[in-house]
Amino acid sequence: MNYFKELNLPQNLLENLSLLGFEQMTPIQQKAIPYIIEGKDIIAKAKTGSGKTLAFSLPLVLKIEPKQKQPQALIIAPTRELSQQIAGELKNLSRYKPDTKIVTLYGGEPLSPQATSLESGADIVVGTPGRLLDHISRGTIDLSNIKTLIVDEADRMLDMGFDRDILKIVSNLPQNRQNLLFSATYPNNIEKLASKILKNPINIEIKDDKKDNNIEEIAFQTNNKDRTLIDIIQFFQPNIALIFCATKVKTVELSDMLHNKGFDIATLNGDLEQYQREEMLIQFSNGSLPIMVATDLAARGLDINGIDIVINYDIPMKPQEYIHRIGRTARAEAKGLAISICDSYDKEKLKSIRPSIDIKDAKELTPDRNFFLQGKYQTLSIDGGKKKKLRAGDILGTLCKEIGLDAKDIGKINISDRYSFVAIDKSVIKKAYDGLKNGKIKKRKFRVWWL
């Protein structure tokens, strides 16, 4: 079976999948979905960007019975960003079951509102290990009705030392349940974790055929990494670039350097508040800040189509970290480029984790000194979102009909529970800001600020 319509799915679910742009299944979806629908435990390995989230989300939404008060499914993910993205996909898929309630639990947010949300009822809970244990210890979450456990990015959680936390969470679940474990790689200790969670699992592995790999990998050796980084950007001239550093301090230093050179930069690291991280990700994904400098925090859970180049400013320590980083490009079967910058010391480290990579002299680069990667848009934030019944169409209508903007000058519109973000062409950003600030949307005044 290659297409979703070949599965025995409800017609309204198939129609929703079609509206979301899902017609043909990826290899991991072809292999995993039938087994999951049958109720089997599985352990699945597939590279990042292969469609793993949809592979477990679709069967889960299919069997959820809304309005049951107690959670029926628990998804454990390593990061806040990945938890948010899984929840987003679940919400899109469950449109045909409008009463399905999905709750996310992660750190960086007050615990009390999460507890209140759980008390009012949840069908699916998506959370990080630490915050889930917080709720378990406080008795604010009831896991007695969990029928499905999903552990996503299991290899990453093992890297982060979450194996004991996962087992503590599992010890609070009913014995009779379905268990699904998804991973991009198989580190040595994953079998030990799987043996304690899964029951007679089906093993699924989607091999990464090098001939079909859409990521071109190159490395450049240099004595001046900052200069070479700029040369790479000005030579390859990407539309969207993601740069990885080893430390939070280096992300700030590198961002400042690139900003001072004339590039539009987003920075993502663990020192940022949650709202700052969300704003950075939105501006990166909507084309306002087309270069992101990040720690490995962004290597997981960052699912943004169109990243055409990933640059390793610092070489990662482990092969799986390298794989996760470069997996941020070539999403959804697109082609991508992964470039590593190394000095003489880094060269040996890179060769140990990627023996076949082609290492060139940075002097071979012939950059265009007139190229500066800058955003086409800037972003406005509106103090209103889904909870205030604000929709993208409402904002678009106000901008075009009331303020007089051309639709082509309006980019991506993101609506969260409390806020909305709209990308506006730089040439008319002032007009849009003044219009929204002094005008109304749906006959209501909203606070507006310029990110």
N, C-alpha and C positions, 0 to 999 in steps of 0.2 A: 504493500500500500504506500502510495506516494502523496496522496491528497487527503486533507481532513474530511472531505465529503465521502471518502471511502470508509470512514469509521462510522459506527452505528451511533451517531450523535443526534440530539434533538435539533429540529430544523431551526429554532430560534437561536441556538448556540452556533450553528453553522453560519447563519446570517450575521451574527455578531463577529465571528472570526473573519468573515469576508470584509465587513466594514473596517476591521482593524488591519486589514491587509494580509491576513494569513490564509493562504490557499494551499500551498505545497509544504509538506512537512520536511524538516531537516532530518539527517540520519539519526540523531539521538531521539528525536520525537517519534520517528517511525518505529524504532526498536523499543523504546521505553513505554510509550503511552498504552499500547495494548496490555502489557503486563501489569501496569499500575491500575488500569480499569478492572482487570481480573482480581485485583486485591493482593498481588504478589509483593513481597519485599524485594527491593532491588538495590544493588550498588552499581552506580554508573560513572564511567569516566569519559569525559569529552572535553575538548579544548574550550577556552573561554570564547564567547560569541557564537556558540554552536546551537543555541536555542534551548539550553537546559531549563531555564525558568518556565517557559511555556510547556515543556515536557512534563513537569510535575504540577503546574498550575491548572492546566486544562482538566485532567482527571479529578483533581481535588475539587474544583468548582462544580464539576458535574455531579459529585456525590454529596455535596454540602446541602443540608436541610436548613434553610434560614429560620431565624427567630427561635433557636433552641436555647437561648440564654447562655448556656455554658459553651466554651470553645470546643469545637469538634476536631480541629486540626491545629498543630503547632509546627511552625517553621523556624528553625534556628539558623541564624546567619551571623557572619563574623563582624560586620560593621553596620553603623547606622545607615550609610548610603545604600548598601545592598538591601537592607531591610525595607527602606523606603521604596526602592525600585521594584522589589518583589511585590510589595503591597500595591503599588501602582498598577502593575500588570494584572494582579488579581482583581482589582477594582474594575479595570477595563473588561476583563473576561466575564466578570459576574454581572454585567449590565443586564443580561437576560434573566437574572435572578435578582431583582432590584432590592430585595430586603436583606441581602447578604451583608453582614457587617465584618469588616476587617480592621483589626487593631494592631498598631505597631508599638513595640516596647523597646526603647533603647536609652542609653545614657545621654547626658547633655540636656535633658528635658526634666521638668519637675515630675516627681513620681505621683503626686496626688491626682492631677488630671487624668493620668493613665489609669489609676485605680478607679476613678469615677467612671471612665469609659468602659472598663471591664465590668463594673457593677451593673451598668445599664444593658449589658449583653454583648457578646462577641461570638462570631462563628469561626473565624480564623484568626490566630494570633501569630504575628511575625515579630521576632525579637532577637536581640543579642544575648549571649549567655549571662553576662553580669547582671543586666537589668531583669532578666527573667528570674534569676535567683533572688534578686531583691524582692520581687513580688511574691515569690514562693515563701520566703522567710517571713514576710509580713502578712501572709494569708490573704492577699488581695487578688489572687488568681486561683480559680478552681480548674484543675486539670483532670478531674475525675471522668470526664466524658470524651477525652481525646481518642479519636479513632485513627488518626493519621499523624505520624511524626516524619518531618522532612528535615534532614541536616544538609544544608547547602554550603558549598565551598568548604568541604570537610578538611581538605589538605591545608587550607589557609588557617582554619581554626586550630589545627594541630600545631602549625608553626607558631601561633600566638599563645600556645599553652592552655587552650580551652578544653582539653580532653576530660579533665576531672570535672569541670563545670558541666559539661554536656552529660556526663554520667550521673551527676547529682540531679540534674533536671529530669533525666530519663527515669530515675528511681521514683519520681513522683507521678509517673504516668501509669495508666492501666496496662496490665500485661497483654491483654488482647487488643492489638492494634496493628496497623500496617506501618512499615518503616521504609523510608526511602533515603538513600545517602548518595549525594552527588559531589563529584570532585573533578578538578581539571587534571590533577596528577595523582599518582599513588605512592606517597612516601611510605617508608617501611612500617611505620606504626599505625597505618590506617586500617590494616586487617585486624589488628588487636581491638581497635575501637569498634569496627564493624561487627566483630564476633560477639560483642557485648550488647549490641543494639538490634541487629538484624536476625531474622529467623529463616533459615534455608533460602538465602537470597539468590535472585537471578543476577549473574554478573554480565554487565553490558559495557563494552569498550568500543568507542569510536576512534579508530586509529587515525592519526594525523599523517596522511600520505604526503611526503615531501614534494611530490610532483604537483600536488593540488594545493600546496600551501600558498595563500595569497599574500603573505608577508615577505617582502624582500629585506634581508638582513645584511647590514654593512657596518664596519667599524673604521674609525679614523684614529691613527696614533698622532699625538701632538705633545708639545711642551707648554702650550698655552690653551687650556681648555675653554676659557671664556672667549677668546678670539675665534677658536674653531667652532664653538657653538653658534656664534653670529655668522660665520662663514657658511655653516650648514644651512641655516635658515635662509640666507640670502642666495645660496646656490640652488637649493631644492624648491624654494618658494612655495611652501605649503599653504593651504587655506586655514587649517586648524592643526596646531602642534601641541603635544603633551611632552613635558620634560620632567624626568625623574631625578631627584637628588636623594642622598642618603640621610640627610638630617634636616630638621626644621630650620635651623640657623642658615643652612646653605640655600634653602628655598627663598628665604627673605633676601639674602645677599644677591642671589642670582636674579630675582625679580627686580630688585632695585637697579641692578646693572643694566638689564634689558630695557627697563622703563626709561632710564636716563639716555639710552641709545635711540629711543624713539619708537619702541614696540609697545603694543597694548597687552598688558599682562594680568592674568589672574594667578593668585597664590592659594594653594591648598595644603594645610598641615594641621596637626593635632592641637596647635595652640589657639586656633580660631574658635570662636563661639559657634554653636550650631547654626544660628541664623546667618552668620558670616560665611560659613561653608556653603550653605544653600544658595546664598546670593552669588558667590563666586562660581558655583557650578552652573547656575542659570545664565550668568553673563558669558561663560565659556561656551555653553551649548547653543546660545542664541546668536553668537557672532559678535557680541559686544567686546569681548576680550578673547581674541583667537589663540593666544598662547597661554597655557597653564603650566606653572612650575609647581611640582607636587612631591611629597614623600610617597612611600608605598601605600599610604592611606588610600590613595586614589587607584591603586592597582587592582583593588577589588571593589565591586559595586559601582564602578563608573561605566555606564552603558550608554555611550553617546555615539551615534552614527556620524560618520564624516571626519573622524580624526585620521588624517592621511599620513601623519608622521609621529612616531614616538621616538624620543631621544633619551638615551641613558647618559646623563651627565656624569653620574657616579655608577659604577658597575655593581650590580647586586651580588650578594654573597652566595646565593644558592641558585641552581638551575631553575627550580620551580618559580622563584621570584622573578627571574628573567622572563619566563614564559608568561606569567601573569601580567607583567608590564606590557610586553609587546602585544598581548592579546587585546589591548585597548584600541588597536587599529585593525583594519580589515574586518570590521563588524558587518554582519548581514551579507556575507559573501563579497564584500568590496575588496579592493586591493589596498595594501598599505605598505609603509616603509618603516623599518626599525633601525635606528642608527645608534651606535655606542661610541662614546668618546673615551679614549684611554691614553694614559701616559705609559711609561715603560713598566711601572709596577702593575697598573690596571690591565695591561696586555696579558700578563701571565694569568691573572684572575679570570679574565674573559675567556681565554683559551681553555681554561679548566672547566668552565660551565657551558661553553659553546665551541667545541674543538674545530668545527668545520667553518666557522665564520671567516669571511674575507676581511683582513685588516689592511687598510690602505694608508698611505702617507697623507696627512691633512693638506699638504702643499698641492695636492692634485685638485683641490677645490678651487673653482674660479667664480667667486661670488659676485653678484650684482650689488654694488654699494648703494644703489638708488632704491633698493627694495626694502621696505619696512612693513612688516606684517602688522596691520592695524585693523581694528574692527570697523565694519560698515555701519554698525548700529551703536546706540547707547540705550540703556535700560531705565525705564520708569517703573517705580513700585507704587501700587495702589493699596490703601489700607482697607481692603475688602476682598473676600474670596468666596469659596463655596458655602461657608456658613452664613454669609450675607446674600446668598442666592445670586452672586455675580458670575456671569458667564463670559466666555471669550467673545461671543457675538455682541453682547452688550457694550463691551469696550470698543470693539471694532466699529460698531455703529456710531458711537459717540465721536470717535476720532475722525471718521469719514464724513458723516452727515452733519454733525454739529460743529466740529472744529475745521473741517475742510481739507483733511489730509487725503492724499491719494493712497489707495490700498497697497500699491507697490512699495510705499515707504514704510509699511508696517511689517515687522518681522514676526517672530514667534511670540505667542502669548501663553504664559504659564499661569495656571490658577491653582493655588493651594487652598487649604481650609480657611486661612485667615488673610492671605495676601494674594495679589495678582501682580504679575510682572509682564511688561510689554516692551519689545525691542522696537526702537524707532530709528529711522535713518538719521544720521548725524545732521544732515542739512535742514531737517525740520523738527529736531528734538525740542528746541526752545518753544516753537509754536505749539507742539503737542503738550509740553509741560504747562505752559501758561493756560492753554485751553482746558486741560483736566483740572488744574488747580482752581480756576475761577468758574468752572462749569459744573455740570452734574451728569451722573451716569444713572439711568433709570430713575430720573427725577430725585436723586439723592446726592448729597455732597460726600466726597471721600477725600481723605488726606492723600496727597501725592508727593513723592520725593524722587530725586534724581540720583541713581546709584553712581 
